[in-house]
Amino acid sequence: MKTVAELLKLKDSSHHQVHTIGPDEMVLDALRLMAQVNIGALPVLENGKVVGVVSERDYARKMVLKGRSSIGTPVRTIMSSPVISVDSQQSIGHCMAIMTDRHLRHLPVVDDGHLLGLLSIGDLVKEAIAEQAGLIQQLEQYIRGE
């Protein structure tokens, strides 16, 4: 199974840049950025360190359902924290286990305190399907004696 570093290299070039937001920026700004770049979550950085993740789920549950205004509410109010992250040497299987156990949809990749990327559950499922398809093809070739 591939490592996180290998998966990050394979990600579509449009997803290589990691979009982030600061904890004191407004929720409305986070929503605009997520809509603009078509993503569902943003790592929250303070002084270069990941201090949280803000997602559409956070917005729905902590803003909309509580009747708060996204104009005057800082991201730190609704971000998920403390951050659960992985390093680039973790396996895809390990990441899937973390995301499943913790009910996460996004997982920051951090090496030596630096944010390298953000994995979504979709990234991991796509890779798992590709690996299974490759294994099936190898087994079929073995059975045919190729």
C-alpha positions as CSV (number, residue, x, y, z in Angstrom):
1,M,0.0,0.0,0.0
2,K,1.3,3.5,-0.9
3,T,2.4,6.0,1.6
4,V,0.9,9.4,2.1
5,A,3.9,11.0,0.4
6,E,3.3,8.9,-2.7
7,L,-0.4,9.8,-2.8
8,L,0.3,13.5,-2.5
9,K,2.6,13.3,-5.5
10,L,-0.2,11.6,-7.5
11,K,-2.9,14.1,-6.7
12,D,-4.3,16.2,-9.5
13,S,-2.1,19.2,-10.1
14,S,-5.1,21.5,-9.4
15,H,-5.0,20.1,-5.8
16,H,-1.3,20.4,-5.1
17,Q,-1.7,23.9,-3.5
18,V,-3.0,23.6,0.0
19,H,-5.5,26.4,0.7
20,T,-5.5,27.6,4.3
21,I,-7.1,30.2,6.5
22,G,-6.2,32.0,9.8
23,P,-8.2,31.4,13.0
24,D,-9.1,35.1,13.3
25,E,-10.5,35.4,9.7
26,M,-14.3,35.3,9.4
27,V,-16.3,32.2,8.7
28,L,-17.7,33.9,5.6
29,D,-14.2,34.3,4.2
30,A,-13.6,30.6,4.7
31,L,-16.9,29.7,3.0
32,R,-16.0,32.0,0.0
33,L,-12.6,30.4,-0.3
34,M,-14.0,26.8,-0.1
35,A,-16.6,27.7,-2.8
36,Q,-14.1,29.4,-5.0
37,V,-11.6,26.5,-5.1
38,N,-14.3,23.8,-4.8
39,I,-13.1,22.1,-1.6
40,G,-14.9,21.1,1.6
41,A,-12.3,22.0,4.3
42,L,-9.4,24.3,5.1
43,P,-6.6,23.8,7.5
44,V,-6.4,26.6,10.0
45,L,-2.9,28.0,10.4
46,E,-1.6,30.2,13.2
47,N,2.1,31.3,13.1
48,G,2.7,28.6,10.5
49,K,1.3,25.7,12.6
50,V,-1.9,23.8,12.0
51,V,-4.2,24.6,14.9
52,G,-7.5,23.4,13.4
53,V,-9.5,22.4,10.4
54,V,-12.7,24.2,9.4
55,S,-15.1,22.3,7.1
56,E,-18.6,22.6,5.6
57,R,-19.7,20.2,8.3
58,D,-18.4,22.6,11.0
59,Y,-20.3,25.4,9.3
60,A,-23.6,23.5,9.1
61,R,-23.4,22.2,12.7
62,K,-21.9,25.1,14.5
63,M,-23.2,28.0,12.6
64,V,-26.4,27.3,10.7
65,L,-28.0,25.1,13.3
66,K,-27.2,27.5,16.1
67,G,-28.4,30.6,14.2
68,R,-25.0,32.3,14.1
69,S,-23.9,34.9,11.5
70,S,-20.9,33.9,9.3
71,I,-20.1,37.6,8.8
72,G,-18.9,38.4,12.3
73,T,-17.8,35.0,13.6
74,P,-14.1,34.1,13.5
75,V,-13.0,30.7,12.2
76,R,-11.6,29.7,15.6
77,T,-15.1,29.6,17.0
78,I,-16.2,26.7,14.8
79,M,-12.9,25.0,13.7
80,S,-12.3,21.4,14.8
81,S,-9.4,21.3,17.2
82,P,-7.1,19.8,18.4
83,V,-6.0,18.6,14.9
84,I,-5.6,15.0,14.1
85,S,-2.9,14.7,11.5
86,V,-0.5,12.2,9.9
87,D,3.0,12.4,8.6
88,S,4.0,11.7,5.0
89,Q,5.3,8.2,5.8
90,Q,2.0,6.8,7.0
91,S,0.3,4.2,4.9
92,I,-3.0,4.9,3.1
93,G,-4.5,2.1,5.2
94,H,-3.5,3.7,8.4
95,C,-5.1,7.0,7.2
96,M,-8.3,5.3,6.3
97,A,-8.4,3.6,9.7
98,I,-7.9,7.0,11.5
99,M,-10.6,8.7,9.3
100,T,-13.1,5.9,9.9
101,D,-12.5,5.6,13.6
102,R,-12.6,9.3,14.2
103,H,-15.4,10.1,11.6
104,L,-13.1,12.5,9.7
105,R,-13.4,13.5,6.1
106,H,-10.2,15.5,5.9
107,L,-6.8,14.7,7.3
108,P,-3.8,17.2,7.3
109,V,-0.4,15.9,6.4
110,V,2.3,17.4,8.6
111,D,6.0,16.7,8.7
112,D,8.3,18.5,11.2
113,G,5.5,21.0,12.0
114,H,5.0,22.0,8.3
115,L,1.7,21.4,6.5
116,L,2.4,19.3,3.3
117,G,-1.2,18.6,2.2
118,L,-4.7,17.7,3.1
119,L,-6.1,14.3,2.3
120,S,-9.8,13.8,1.8
121,I,-11.7,10.5,2.3
122,G,-12.3,10.7,-1.5
123,D,-8.5,10.7,-2.1
124,L,-8.1,7.6,0.0
125,V,-11.0,5.7,-1.4
126,K,-9.9,6.5,-5.0
127,E,-6.4,5.1,-4.2
128,A,-7.8,2.0,-2.5
129,I,-10.0,1.3,-5.5
130,A,-7.0,1.7,-7.9
131,E,-4.9,-0.6,-5.8
132,Q,-7.6,-3.2,-5.7
133,A,-8.1,-3.0,-9.5
134,G,-4.4,-3.5,-10.0
135,L,-4.3,-6.5,-7.7
136,I,-7.3,-8.1,-9.5
137,Q,-5.6,-7.6,-12.8
138,Q,-2.4,-9.3,-11.5
139,L,-4.4,-12.2,-10.1
140,E,-6.3,-12.6,-13.5
141,Q,-3.0,-12.6,-15.3
142,Y,-1.6,-15.2,-12.9
143,I,-4.6,-17.4,-13.4
144,R,-4.3,-17.2,-17.2
145,G,-0.6,-18.0,-16.9
146,E,0.6,-14.8,-18.3
